[in-house]
Amino acid sequence: MSFLRKKFNYSYFYVTFIMVAINVAVFLLAQRSNIASIFSLNLYSVIEGKQFWRIITYMFTQYNFSHLFWNMFGIIMFGVTVEKAVGSKEFLMFYLVTGVLGGLFSLIVYALSGQPFVNLIGASGVLYAILFAYAVIFPRSRIFIWGIIPVRAPILVFIYAVIEFVTSFNYGSHIAHYTHLFGFVAAGLYFVIRFGVHPFKVWKRTLKDSDN
């Protein structure tokens, strides 16, 4: 386990903005080509076509401008702060690992539900992972919903988890709600395995202290 927890030397080189720039570049390229169909993630292409790159590329491809805007807005909003806290190298690994895990977990769902041709694209799973990380690193932070209602970061994660779990049963939806949940799961596993930090213990301690 020691090699899994080997720390990087701290450095900061704007990985958050680099990831956003890649997403924007891919989105613009997709407007003039069929790159989205090549980058999207689906069970058939990965298993039968052995197109394993899709497990990474899907997270850099967005459905439309609105999808791109809100995902990138969230990634910048929380990602910059998280990156500064852990360092750019760590943040880059976190970004890619949680994105890949979210994709793999989604493939398992596709396999179990008999949906080999469903395409998954978007950075939403990574965004949820970053929000989770923010809540663990800054558990006392308050996030203003609609710029008005202050909510503690851990509480917001819990609210989103409940919403995504409930809406995941809406099979007619084109939104991969379970992938959002997998973003939380992947981030939680990352903190336990990589940092030896148990998020729920952090949140329980923080919320208990706030009551005193």
mmCIF file of the C-alpha atoms, coordinates in Angstrom:
data_MODEL
# 
_entry.id   MODEL 
# 
loop_
_atom_site.group_PDB 
_atom_site.id 
_atom_site.type_symbol 
_atom_site.label_atom_id 
_atom_site.label_alt_id 
_atom_site.label_comp_id 
_atom_site.label_asym_id 
_atom_site.label_entity_id 
_atom_site.label_seq_id 
_atom_site.pdbx_PDB_ins_code 
_atom_site.Cartn_x 
_atom_site.Cartn_y 
_atom_site.Cartn_z 
_atom_site.occupancy 
_atom_site.B_iso_or_equiv 
_atom_site.pdbx_formal_charge 
_atom_site.auth_seq_id 
_atom_site.auth_comp_id 
_atom_site.auth_asym_id 
_atom_site.auth_atom_id 
_atom_site.pdbx_PDB_model_num 
ATOM 1   C CA . MET A 1 1   ? 0.000   0.000  0.000   1.00 0.00 ? 1   MET A CA 1 
ATOM 2   C CA . SER A 1 2   ? 2.927   2.350  0.581   1.00 0.00 ? 2   SER A CA 1 
ATOM 3   C CA . PHE A 1 3   ? 3.533   2.911  -3.134  1.00 0.00 ? 3   PHE A CA 1 
ATOM 4   C CA . LEU A 1 4   ? -0.108  3.939  -3.545  1.00 0.00 ? 4   LEU A CA 1 
ATOM 5   C CA . ARG A 1 5   ? 0.399   6.700  -0.991  1.00 0.00 ? 5   ARG A CA 1 
ATOM 6   C CA . LYS A 1 6   ? 3.710   8.014  -2.287  1.00 0.00 ? 6   LYS A CA 1 
ATOM 7   C CA . LYS A 1 7   ? 3.349   11.776 -2.403  1.00 0.00 ? 7   LYS A CA 1 
ATOM 8   C CA . PHE A 1 8   ? 4.195   14.048 -5.320  1.00 0.00 ? 8   PHE A CA 1 
ATOM 9   C CA . ASN A 1 9   ? 6.388   17.081 -4.812  1.00 0.00 ? 9   ASN A CA 1 
ATOM 10  C CA . TYR A 1 10  ? 4.021   20.016 -4.618  1.00 0.00 ? 10  TYR A CA 1 
ATOM 11  C CA . SER A 1 11  ? 3.687   22.127 -7.728  1.00 0.00 ? 11  SER A CA 1 
ATOM 12  C CA . TYR A 1 12  ? 0.950   24.215 -9.274  1.00 0.00 ? 12  TYR A CA 1 
ATOM 13  C CA . PHE A 1 13  ? 0.627   24.610 -13.021 1.00 0.00 ? 13  PHE A CA 1 
ATOM 14  C CA . TYR A 1 14  ? -3.065  25.264 -13.694 1.00 0.00 ? 14  TYR A CA 1 
ATOM 15  C CA . VAL A 1 15  ? -4.203  21.722 -14.487 1.00 0.00 ? 15  VAL A CA 1 
ATOM 16  C CA . THR A 1 16  ? -7.826  22.731 -13.938 1.00 0.00 ? 16  THR A CA 1 
ATOM 17  C CA . PHE A 1 17  ? -7.666  25.255 -16.748 1.00 0.00 ? 17  PHE A CA 1 
ATOM 18  C CA . ILE A 1 18  ? -5.740  22.833 -18.959 1.00 0.00 ? 18  ILE A CA 1 
ATOM 19  C CA . MET A 1 19  ? -8.506  20.226 -18.540 1.00 0.00 ? 19  MET A CA 1 
ATOM 20  C CA . VAL A 1 20  ? -11.140 22.853 -19.308 1.00 0.00 ? 20  VAL A CA 1 
ATOM 21  C CA . ALA A 1 21  ? -9.204  23.944 -22.408 1.00 0.00 ? 21  ALA A CA 1 
ATOM 22  C CA . ILE A 1 22  ? -9.056  20.340 -23.646 1.00 0.00 ? 22  ILE A CA 1 
ATOM 23  C CA . ASN A 1 23  ? -12.803 19.944 -23.136 1.00 0.00 ? 23  ASN A CA 1 
ATOM 24  C CA . VAL A 1 24  ? -13.496 23.155 -25.041 1.00 0.00 ? 24  VAL A CA 1 
ATOM 25  C CA . ALA A 1 25  ? -11.131 22.147 -27.858 1.00 0.00 ? 25  ALA A CA 1 
ATOM 26  C CA . VAL A 1 26  ? -12.765 18.726 -28.213 1.00 0.00 ? 26  VAL A CA 1 
ATOM 27  C CA . PHE A 1 27  ? -16.231 20.313 -28.176 1.00 0.00 ? 27  PHE A CA 1 
ATOM 28  C CA . LEU A 1 28  ? -15.278 22.751 -30.954 1.00 0.00 ? 28  LEU A CA 1 
ATOM 29  C CA . LEU A 1 29  ? -13.683 19.960 -32.972 1.00 0.00 ? 29  LEU A CA 1 
ATOM 30  C CA . ALA A 1 30  ? -16.823 17.857 -32.558 1.00 0.00 ? 30  ALA A CA 1 
ATOM 31  C CA . GLN A 1 31  ? -18.849 20.581 -34.278 1.00 0.00 ? 31  GLN A CA 1 
ATOM 32  C CA . ARG A 1 32  ? -16.945 19.894 -37.492 1.00 0.00 ? 32  ARG A CA 1 
ATOM 33  C CA . SER A 1 33  ? -16.300 16.148 -37.222 1.00 0.00 ? 33  SER A CA 1 
ATOM 34  C CA . ASN A 1 34  ? -17.655 12.893 -35.819 1.00 0.00 ? 34  ASN A CA 1 
ATOM 35  C CA . ILE A 1 35  ? -15.108 12.855 -33.018 1.00 0.00 ? 35  ILE A CA 1 
ATOM 36  C CA . ALA A 1 36  ? -17.874 12.616 -30.396 1.00 0.00 ? 36  ALA A CA 1 
ATOM 37  C CA . SER A 1 37  ? -18.911 9.202  -31.707 1.00 0.00 ? 37  SER A CA 1 
ATOM 38  C CA . ILE A 1 38  ? -15.286 8.045  -31.575 1.00 0.00 ? 38  ILE A CA 1 
ATOM 39  C CA . PHE A 1 39  ? -14.708 9.384  -28.066 1.00 0.00 ? 39  PHE A CA 1 
ATOM 40  C CA . SER A 1 40  ? -17.997 8.331  -26.434 1.00 0.00 ? 40  SER A CA 1 
ATOM 41  C CA . LEU A 1 41  ? -18.082 5.369  -24.069 1.00 0.00 ? 41  LEU A CA 1 
ATOM 42  C CA . ASN A 1 42  ? -20.230 2.321  -24.706 1.00 0.00 ? 42  ASN A CA 1 
ATOM 43  C CA . LEU A 1 43  ? -19.900 -1.297 -23.704 1.00 0.00 ? 43  LEU A CA 1 
ATOM 44  C CA . TYR A 1 44  ? -19.905 -2.764 -27.215 1.00 0.00 ? 44  TYR A CA 1 
ATOM 45  C CA . SER A 1 45  ? -17.073 -0.583 -28.538 1.00 0.00 ? 45  SER A CA 1 
ATOM 46  C CA . VAL A 1 46  ? -14.869 -1.262 -25.520 1.00 0.00 ? 46  VAL A CA 1 
ATOM 47  C CA . ILE A 1 47  ? -15.477 -5.011 -25.201 1.00 0.00 ? 47  ILE A CA 1 
ATOM 48  C CA . GLU A 1 48  ? -16.057 -6.089 -28.789 1.00 0.00 ? 48  GLU A CA 1 
ATOM 49  C CA . GLY A 1 49  ? -14.136 -3.346 -30.566 1.00 0.00 ? 49  GLY A CA 1 
ATOM 50  C CA . LYS A 1 50  ? -11.375 -3.181 -27.952 1.00 0.00 ? 50  LYS A CA 1 
ATOM 51  C CA . GLN A 1 51  ? -11.447 0.612  -28.209 1.00 0.00 ? 51  GLN A CA 1 
ATOM 52  C CA . PHE A 1 52  ? -10.127 1.111  -24.712 1.00 0.00 ? 52  PHE A CA 1 
ATOM 53  C CA . TRP A 1 53  ? -9.267  4.776  -25.235 1.00 0.00 ? 53  TRP A CA 1 
ATOM 54  C CA . ARG A 1 54  ? -12.965 5.566  -24.845 1.00 0.00 ? 54  ARG A CA 1 
ATOM 55  C CA . ILE A 1 55  ? -12.678 4.989  -21.083 1.00 0.00 ? 55  ILE A CA 1 
ATOM 56  C CA . ILE A 1 56  ? -10.619 8.189  -20.980 1.00 0.00 ? 56  ILE A CA 1 
ATOM 57  C CA . THR A 1 57  ? -11.874 10.212 -23.939 1.00 0.00 ? 57  THR A CA 1 
ATOM 58  C CA . TYR A 1 58  ? -15.549 10.102 -22.960 1.00 0.00 ? 58  TYR A CA 1 
ATOM 59  C CA . MET A 1 59  ? -14.918 12.534 -20.100 1.00 0.00 ? 59  MET A CA 1 
ATOM 60  C CA . PHE A 1 60  ? -13.548 15.174 -22.492 1.00 0.00 ? 60  PHE A CA 1 
ATOM 61  C CA . THR A 1 61  ? -16.600 15.159 -24.771 1.00 0.00 ? 61  THR A CA 1 
ATOM 62  C CA . GLN A 1 62  ? -19.813 17.094 -24.041 1.00 0.00 ? 62  GLN A CA 1 
ATOM 63  C CA . TYR A 1 63  ? -23.329 16.817 -25.482 1.00 0.00 ? 63  TYR A CA 1 
ATOM 64  C CA . ASN A 1 64  ? -23.967 20.484 -26.203 1.00 0.00 ? 64  ASN A CA 1 
ATOM 65  C CA . PHE A 1 65  ? -22.908 23.973 -25.203 1.00 0.00 ? 65  PHE A CA 1 
ATOM 66  C CA . SER A 1 66  ? -25.049 23.984 -22.058 1.00 0.00 ? 66  SER A CA 1 
ATOM 67  C CA . HIS A 1 67  ? -23.541 20.671 -20.968 1.00 0.00 ? 67  HIS A CA 1 
ATOM 68  C CA . LEU A 1 68  ? -20.069 22.026 -21.642 1.00 0.00 ? 68  LEU A CA 1 
ATOM 69  C CA . PHE A 1 69  ? -20.681 25.349 -19.884 1.00 0.00 ? 69  PHE A CA 1 
ATOM 70  C CA . TRP A 1 70  ? -22.084 24.011 -16.626 1.00 0.00 ? 70  TRP A CA 1 
ATOM 71  C CA . ASN A 1 71  ? -19.564 21.186 -16.336 1.00 0.00 ? 71  ASN A CA 1 
ATOM 72  C CA . MET A 1 72  ? -16.659 23.539 -16.952 1.00 0.00 ? 72  MET A CA 1 
ATOM 73  C CA . PHE A 1 73  ? -18.123 26.172 -14.636 1.00 0.00 ? 73  PHE A CA 1 
ATOM 74  C CA . GLY A 1 74  ? -18.324 23.624 -11.818 1.00 0.00 ? 74  GLY A CA 1 
ATOM 75  C CA . ILE A 1 75  ? -14.875 22.216 -12.496 1.00 0.00 ? 75  ILE A CA 1 
ATOM 76  C CA . ILE A 1 76  ? -13.339 25.690 -12.349 1.00 0.00 ? 76  ILE A CA 1 
ATOM 77  C CA . MET A 1 77  ? -15.380 26.698 -9.307  1.00 0.00 ? 77  MET A CA 1 
ATOM 78  C CA . PHE A 1 78  ? -14.243 23.751 -7.179  1.00 0.00 ? 78  PHE A CA 1 
ATOM 79  C CA . GLY A 1 79  ? -11.270 22.407 -9.109  1.00 0.00 ? 79  GLY A CA 1 
ATOM 80  C CA . VAL A 1 80  ? -8.989  25.423 -8.754  1.00 0.00 ? 80  VAL A CA 1 
ATOM 81  C CA . THR A 1 81  ? -9.315  25.361 -4.966  1.00 0.00 ? 81  THR A CA 1 
ATOM 82  C CA . VAL A 1 82  ? -8.828  21.597 -4.728  1.00 0.00 ? 82  VAL A CA 1 
ATOM 83  C CA . GLU A 1 83  ? -5.837  21.734 -7.081  1.00 0.00 ? 83  GLU A CA 1 
ATOM 84  C CA . LYS A 1 84  ? -4.163  24.439 -4.994  1.00 0.00 ? 84  LYS A CA 1 
ATOM 85  C CA . ALA A 1 85  ? -4.730  22.354 -1.871  1.00 0.00 ? 85  ALA A CA 1 
ATOM 86  C CA . VAL A 1 86  ? -3.296  19.054 -3.153  1.00 0.00 ? 86  VAL A CA 1 
ATOM 87  C CA . GLY A 1 87  ? -0.990  20.221 -5.943  1.00 0.00 ? 87  GLY A CA 1 
ATOM 88  C CA . SER A 1 88  ? -1.369  19.952 -9.708  1.00 0.00 ? 88  SER A CA 1 
ATOM 89  C CA . LYS A 1 89  ? 0.153   16.484 -10.124 1.00 0.00 ? 89  LYS A CA 1 
ATOM 90  C CA . GLU A 1 90  ? -2.125  15.001 -7.484  1.00 0.00 ? 90  GLU A CA 1 
ATOM 91  C CA . PHE A 1 91  ? -5.129  16.803 -8.900  1.00 0.00 ? 91  PHE A CA 1 
ATOM 92  C CA . LEU A 1 92  ? -4.373  15.560 -12.418 1.00 0.00 ? 92  LEU A CA 1 
ATOM 93  C CA . MET A 1 93  ? -4.182  11.980 -11.170 1.00 0.00 ? 93  MET A CA 1 
ATOM 94  C CA . PHE A 1 94  ? -7.375  12.445 -9.165  1.00 0.00 ? 94  PHE A CA 1 
ATOM 95  C CA . TYR A 1 95  ? -9.144  13.872 -12.216 1.00 0.00 ? 95  TYR A CA 1 
ATOM 96  C CA . LEU A 1 96  ? -8.143  10.997 -14.505 1.00 0.00 ? 96  LEU A CA 1 
ATOM 97  C CA . VAL A 1 97  ? -8.511  8.167  -11.984 1.00 0.00 ? 97  VAL A CA 1 
ATOM 98  C CA . THR A 1 98  ? -11.980 9.188  -10.826 1.00 0.00 ? 98  THR A CA 1 
ATOM 99  C CA . GLY A 1 99  ? -13.042 9.771  -14.431 1.00 0.00 ? 99  GLY A CA 1 
ATOM 100 C CA . VAL A 1 100 ? -11.824 6.339  -15.507 1.00 0.00 ? 100 VAL A CA 1 
ATOM 101 C CA . LEU A 1 101 ? -13.398 4.634  -12.498 1.00 0.00 ? 101 LEU A CA 1 
ATOM 102 C CA . GLY A 1 102 ? -16.675 6.408  -13.177 1.00 0.00 ? 102 GLY A CA 1 
ATOM 103 C CA . GLY A 1 103 ? -16.554 5.111  -16.748 1.00 0.00 ? 103 GLY A CA 1 
ATOM 104 C CA . LEU A 1 104 ? -15.743 1.560  -15.688 1.00 0.00 ? 104 LEU A CA 1 
ATOM 105 C CA . PHE A 1 105 ? -18.503 1.518  -13.093 1.00 0.00 ? 105 PHE A CA 1 
ATOM 106 C CA . SER A 1 106 ? -20.888 2.768  -15.768 1.00 0.00 ? 106 SER A CA 1 
ATOM 107 C CA . LEU A 1 107 ? -19.860 -0.047 -18.102 1.00 0.00 ? 107 LEU A CA 1 
ATOM 108 C CA . ILE A 1 108 ? -20.771 -2.518 -15.378 1.00 0.00 ? 108 ILE A CA 1 
ATOM 109 C CA . VAL A 1 109 ? -24.241 -0.963 -15.157 1.00 0.00 ? 109 VAL A CA 1 
ATOM 110 C CA . TYR A 1 110 ? -24.597 -1.137 -18.942 1.00 0.00 ? 110 TYR A CA 1 
ATOM 111 C CA . ALA A 1 111 ? -23.594 -4.804 -18.870 1.00 0.00 ? 111 ALA A CA 1 
ATOM 112 C CA . LEU A 1 112 ? -26.004 -5.712 -16.070 1.00 0.00 ? 112 LEU A CA 1 
ATOM 113 C CA . SER A 1 113 ? -28.888 -3.794 -17.634 1.00 0.00 ? 113 SER A CA 1 
ATOM 114 C CA . GLY A 1 114 ? -28.308 -5.128 -21.161 1.00 0.00 ? 114 GLY A CA 1 
ATOM 115 C CA . GLN A 1 115 ? -27.491 -1.772 -22.738 1.00 0.00 ? 115 GLN A CA 1 
ATOM 116 C CA . PRO A 1 116 ? -24.299 -2.381 -24.758 1.00 0.00 ? 116 PRO A CA 1 
ATOM 117 C CA . PHE A 1 117 ? -24.888 0.457  -27.239 1.00 0.00 ? 117 PHE A CA 1 
ATOM 118 C CA . VAL A 1 118 ? -25.748 3.301  -24.880 1.00 0.00 ? 118 VAL A CA 1 
ATOM 119 C CA . ASN A 1 119 ? -23.211 6.121  -25.285 1.00 0.00 ? 119 ASN A CA 1 
ATOM 120 C CA . LEU A 1 120 ? -21.835 7.975  -22.289 1.00 0.00 ? 120 LEU A CA 1 
ATOM 121 C CA . ILE A 1 121 ? -20.084 11.309 -22.690 1.00 0.00 ? 121 ILE A CA 1 
ATOM 122 C CA . GLY A 1 122 ? -19.352 14.217 -20.403 1.00 0.00 ? 122 GLY A CA 1 
ATOM 123 C CA . ALA A 1 123 ? -17.287 15.385 -17.458 1.00 0.00 ? 123 ALA A CA 1 
ATOM 124 C CA . SER A 1 124 ? -20.190 15.322 -14.996 1.00 0.00 ? 124 SER A CA 1 
ATOM 125 C CA . GLY A 1 125 ? -18.821 12.318 -13.115 1.00 0.00 ? 125 GLY A CA 1 
ATOM 126 C CA . VAL A 1 126 ? -15.480 14.073 -12.688 1.00 0.00 ? 126 VAL A CA 1 
ATOM 127 C CA . LEU A 1 127 ? -17.250 17.243 -11.566 1.00 0.00 ? 127 LEU A CA 1 
ATOM 128 C CA . TYR A 1 128 ? -19.068 15.311 -8.844  1.00 0.00 ? 128 TYR A CA 1 
ATOM 129 C CA . ALA A 1 129 ? -15.774 13.729 -7.793  1.00 0.00 ? 129 ALA A CA 1 
ATOM 130 C CA . ILE A 1 130 ? -14.189 17.177 -7.511  1.00 0.00 ? 130 ILE A CA 1 
ATOM 131 C CA . LEU A 1 131 ? -17.145 18.453 -5.470  1.00 0.00 ? 131 LEU A CA 1 
ATOM 132 C CA . PHE A 1 132 ? -16.696 15.452 -3.165  1.00 0.00 ? 132 PHE A CA 1 
ATOM 133 C CA . ALA A 1 133 ? -12.986 16.229 -2.795  1.00 0.00 ? 133 ALA A CA 1 
ATOM 134 C CA . TYR A 1 134 ? -13.780 19.868 -2.030  1.00 0.00 ? 134 TYR A CA 1 
ATOM 135 C CA . ALA A 1 135 ? -16.189 18.793 0.708   1.00 0.00 ? 135 ALA A CA 1 
ATOM 136 C CA . VAL A 1 136 ? -13.570 16.529 2.284   1.00 0.00 ? 136 VAL A CA 1 
ATOM 137 C CA . ILE A 1 137 ? -10.728 19.057 2.152   1.00 0.00 ? 137 ILE A CA 1 
ATOM 138 C CA . PHE A 1 138 ? -12.909 22.009 3.152   1.00 0.00 ? 138 PHE A CA 1 
ATOM 139 C CA . PRO A 1 139 ? -15.704 20.439 5.219   1.00 0.00 ? 139 PRO A CA 1 
ATOM 140 C CA . ARG A 1 140 ? -16.541 23.724 6.943   1.00 0.00 ? 140 ARG A CA 1 
ATOM 141 C CA . SER A 1 141 ? -16.958 25.584 3.668   1.00 0.00 ? 141 SER A CA 1 
ATOM 142 C CA . ARG A 1 142 ? -20.405 26.914 2.816   1.00 0.00 ? 142 ARG A CA 1 
ATOM 143 C CA . ILE A 1 143 ? -21.648 26.849 -0.752  1.00 0.00 ? 143 ILE A CA 1 
ATOM 144 C CA . PHE A 1 144 ? -24.404 29.254 -1.737  1.00 0.00 ? 144 PHE A CA 1 
ATOM 145 C CA . ILE A 1 145 ? -27.123 27.551 -3.773  1.00 0.00 ? 145 ILE A CA 1 
ATOM 146 C CA . TRP A 1 146 ? -28.477 29.985 -6.390  1.00 0.00 ? 146 TRP A CA 1 
ATOM 147 C CA . GLY A 1 147 ? -26.162 32.483 -4.717  1.00 0.00 ? 147 GLY A CA 1 
ATOM 148 C CA . ILE A 1 148 ? -28.578 32.759 -1.792  1.00 0.00 ? 148 ILE A CA 1 
ATOM 149 C CA . ILE A 1 149 ? -28.902 29.649 0.379   1.00 0.00 ? 149 ILE A CA 1 
ATOM 150 C CA . PRO A 1 150 ? -25.734 28.718 2.327   1.00 0.00 ? 150 PRO A CA 1 
ATOM 151 C CA . VAL A 1 151 ? -25.149 24.968 2.639   1.00 0.00 ? 151 VAL A CA 1 
ATOM 152 C CA . ARG A 1 152 ? -22.180 23.189 4.177   1.00 0.00 ? 152 ARG A CA 1 
ATOM 153 C CA . ALA A 1 153 ? -20.178 21.370 1.490   1.00 0.00 ? 153 ALA A CA 1 
ATOM 154 C CA . PRO A 1 154 ? -20.676 17.869 3.034   1.00 0.00 ? 154 PRO A CA 1 
ATOM 155 C CA . ILE A 1 155 ? -24.430 18.470 3.301   1.00 0.00 ? 155 ILE A CA 1 
ATOM 156 C CA . LEU A 1 156 ? -24.525 19.520 -0.346  1.00 0.00 ? 156 LEU A CA 1 
ATOM 157 C CA . VAL A 1 157 ? -22.773 16.278 -1.327  1.00 0.00 ? 157 VAL A CA 1 
ATOM 158 C CA . PHE A 1 158 ? -25.378 14.316 0.637   1.00 0.00 ? 158 PHE A CA 1 
ATOM 159 C CA . ILE A 1 159 ? -28.237 16.235 -1.002  1.00 0.00 ? 159 ILE A CA 1 
ATOM 160 C CA . TYR A 1 160 ? -26.839 15.627 -4.483  1.00 0.00 ? 160 TYR A CA 1 
ATOM 161 C CA . ALA A 1 161 ? -26.249 11.952 -3.687  1.00 0.00 ? 161 ALA A CA 1 
ATOM 162 C CA . VAL A 1 162 ? -29.889 11.514 -2.666  1.00 0.00 ? 162 VAL A CA 1 
ATOM 163 C CA . ILE A 1 163 ? -31.140 13.386 -5.731  1.00 0.00 ? 163 ILE A CA 1 
ATOM 164 C CA . GLU A 1 164 ? -28.969 11.365 -8.122  1.00 0.00 ? 164 GLU A CA 1 
ATOM 165 C CA . PHE A 1 165 ? -29.925 8.078  -6.449  1.00 0.00 ? 165 PHE A CA 1 
ATOM 166 C CA . VAL A 1 166 ? -33.640 8.806  -6.720  1.00 0.00 ? 166 VAL A CA 1 
ATOM 167 C CA . THR A 1 167 ? -33.473 10.116 -10.285 1.00 0.00 ? 167 THR A CA 1 
ATOM 168 C CA . SER A 1 168 ? -31.306 7.188  -11.412 1.00 0.00 ? 168 SER A CA 1 
ATOM 169 C CA . PHE A 1 169 ? -34.514 5.126  -11.512 1.00 0.00 ? 169 PHE A CA 1 
ATOM 170 C CA . ASN A 1 170 ? -35.891 7.391  -14.234 1.00 0.00 ? 170 ASN A CA 1 
ATOM 171 C CA . TYR A 1 171 ? -34.989 5.096  -17.102 1.00 0.00 ? 171 TYR A CA 1 
ATOM 172 C CA . GLY A 1 172 ? -36.332 7.469  -19.740 1.00 0.00 ? 172 GLY A CA 1 
ATOM 173 C CA . SER A 1 173 ? -33.801 10.142 -18.818 1.00 0.00 ? 173 SER A CA 1 
ATOM 174 C CA . HIS A 1 174 ? -30.802 10.807 -21.043 1.00 0.00 ? 174 HIS A CA 1 
ATOM 175 C CA . ILE A 1 175 ? -28.791 11.892 -17.994 1.00 0.00 ? 175 ILE A CA 1 
ATOM 176 C CA . ALA A 1 176 ? -26.497 9.212  -16.530 1.00 0.00 ? 176 ALA A CA 1 
ATOM 177 C CA . HIS A 1 177 ? -27.392 9.892  -12.904 1.00 0.00 ? 177 HIS A CA 1 
ATOM 178 C CA . TYR A 1 178 ? -25.610 6.763  -11.715 1.00 0.00 ? 178 TYR A CA 1 
ATOM 179 C CA . THR A 1 179 ? -22.388 8.060  -13.285 1.00 0.00 ? 179 THR A CA 1 
ATOM 180 C CA . HIS A 1 180 ? -22.704 11.115 -11.048 1.00 0.00 ? 180 HIS A CA 1 
ATOM 181 C CA . LEU A 1 181 ? -23.049 8.775  -8.068  1.00 0.00 ? 181 LEU A CA 1 
ATOM 182 C CA . PHE A 1 182 ? -20.022 6.844  -9.280  1.00 0.00 ? 182 PHE A CA 1 
ATOM 183 C CA . GLY A 1 183 ? -18.100 10.128 -9.262  1.00 0.00 ? 183 GLY A CA 1 
ATOM 184 C CA . PHE A 1 184 ? -18.778 10.343 -5.535  1.00 0.00 ? 184 PHE A CA 1 
ATOM 185 C CA . VAL A 1 185 ? -17.877 6.672  -5.049  1.00 0.00 ? 185 VAL A CA 1 
ATOM 186 C CA . ALA A 1 186 ? -14.641 6.971  -7.038  1.00 0.00 ? 186 ALA A CA 1 
ATOM 187 C CA . ALA A 1 187 ? -13.618 10.080 -5.078  1.00 0.00 ? 187 ALA A CA 1 
ATOM 188 C CA . GLY A 1 188 ? -14.374 8.363  -1.772  1.00 0.00 ? 188 GLY A CA 1 
ATOM 189 C CA . LEU A 1 189 ? -12.258 5.347  -2.731  1.00 0.00 ? 189 LEU A CA 1 
ATOM 190 C CA . TYR A 1 190 ? -9.462  7.665  -3.841  1.00 0.00 ? 190 TYR A CA 1 
ATOM 191 C CA . PHE A 1 191 ? -9.337  9.429  -0.481  1.00 0.00 ? 191 PHE A CA 1 
ATOM 192 C CA . VAL A 1 192 ? -9.375  6.168  1.475   1.00 0.00 ? 192 VAL A CA 1 
ATOM 193 C CA . ILE A 1 193 ? -6.787  4.358  -0.651  1.00 0.00 ? 193 ILE A CA 1 
ATOM 194 C CA . ARG A 1 194 ? -4.533  7.243  -1.673  1.00 0.00 ? 194 ARG A CA 1 
ATOM 195 C CA . PHE A 1 195 ? -4.649  9.464  1.420   1.00 0.00 ? 195 PHE A CA 1 
ATOM 196 C CA . GLY A 1 196 ? -5.863  7.112  4.130   1.00 0.00 ? 196 GLY A CA 1 
ATOM 197 C CA . VAL A 1 197 ? -8.612  9.630  4.816   1.00 0.00 ? 197 VAL A CA 1 
ATOM 198 C CA . HIS A 1 198 ? -12.148 8.446  5.539   1.00 0.00 ? 198 HIS A CA 1 
ATOM 199 C CA . PRO A 1 199 ? -14.508 11.166 4.288   1.00 0.00 ? 199 PRO A CA 1 
ATOM 200 C CA . PHE A 1 200 ? -17.449 10.213 6.500   1.00 0.00 ? 200 PHE A CA 1 
ATOM 201 C CA . LYS A 1 201 ? -15.268 10.375 9.602   1.00 0.00 ? 201 LYS A CA 1 
ATOM 202 C CA . VAL A 1 202 ? -14.071 13.836 8.551   1.00 0.00 ? 202 VAL A CA 1 
ATOM 203 C CA . TRP A 1 203 ? -17.621 15.025 7.983   1.00 0.00 ? 203 TRP A CA 1 
ATOM 204 C CA . LYS A 1 204 ? -18.963 13.472 11.172  1.00 0.00 ? 204 LYS A CA 1 
ATOM 205 C CA . ARG A 1 205 ? -16.219 15.117 13.218  1.00 0.00 ? 205 ARG A CA 1 
ATOM 206 C CA . THR A 1 206 ? -16.699 18.468 11.510  1.00 0.00 ? 206 THR A CA 1 
ATOM 207 C CA . LEU A 1 207 ? -20.473 18.524 11.885  1.00 0.00 ? 207 LEU A CA 1 
ATOM 208 C CA . LYS A 1 208 ? -20.182 17.399 15.513  1.00 0.00 ? 208 LYS A CA 1 
ATOM 209 C CA . ASP A 1 209 ? -17.711 20.192 16.260  1.00 0.00 ? 209 ASP A CA 1 
ATOM 210 C CA . SER A 1 210 ? -19.990 22.756 14.633  1.00 0.00 ? 210 SER A CA 1 
ATOM 211 C CA . ASP A 1 211 ? -22.781 21.789 17.028  1.00 0.00 ? 211 ASP A CA 1 
ATOM 212 C CA . ASN A 1 212 ? -20.621 22.521 20.092  1.00 0.00 ? 212 ASN A CA 1 
# 
